[in-house]
Amino acid sequence: MPLTVKKQGEKLVASIRGDIDHHSALALRNAIDEAISRFRSKTLVLDFSEVTFMDSSGVGLVLGRYRNICAYGGELELRGLSLRHMKIMKLSGIEKIAKIKGGEENVKAAK
Amino acid sequence: MLKPQNEMKLILKSHSVNEGFARVAVSAFAAQIDMTLEELSDIKTAVSEAVTNSIVHGYGRKIGNIYITCGIYDNNLIRIKIRDNGCGIEDIKKAMEPMYSSLGGDRAGLGFSVMECFTDKLKVYSKPGKGTSVILEKRVSIKC
């Protein structure tokens, strides 16, 4: 599974590696959701720094996990988004509801 | 449309595992034009969206063929056609609305928005019960 999940203080950090497309998103979704219900952290961090490709399935993955963590009264943080990832994320307006750490310049630069 | 300088055709089954193969195969063919990595990634992303649509919406639970044609034309124009014989789209305008998905769940409904964002031209032809064709066009710059 191209995913590492660990607890960093109060935060649950899920680092994704490789390609995120419709095919890979299903297993990622199940593994992250399982970790959310197991750890019950208030903050879920999705780290994209090692993601090599992402299409709109990545946005679906983020929106779905956002809904899930909100159900636990938690919040979502996104890390390591490249300019390209950000451009795709911004089509959904996710940057308005999730905290984005690192690469803030990409948030502004992405049209 | 004039004749392409070079062209490739690919037929693959609508198994989701082929999404990665389809985008890599098209980008490997398109890469004979010396474009930027950014432009190559644009092509990969748009192809991934179109192929995913055929798999998820066109065929759904069935497995069918996806036909991909990629042509290289004068002035660095790349034209990619992705066709399926799936269920077709009743209302193309609605399907192309950002954040609209007929399936819900984890589908963001952004497939066509991403295709539009990363290409110069997008055309969609569909007949309910017959299938859908998506044509993507991108003119790339020559790297100096």
Interface residues (C-beta under 8 A of the other chain):
Chain A: D19 D21 H22 H23 A25 R29 F53 M54 D55 S56 S57 V59 G60 L61 L63 G64 R84 K87 I88 L91 S92
Chain B: S16 V17 E19 G20 R23 E38 S41 K44 T45 S48 E49 T52 I55 V56 P98 M99 G105 D106 R107 A108 L110 G111 S113 V114 C117
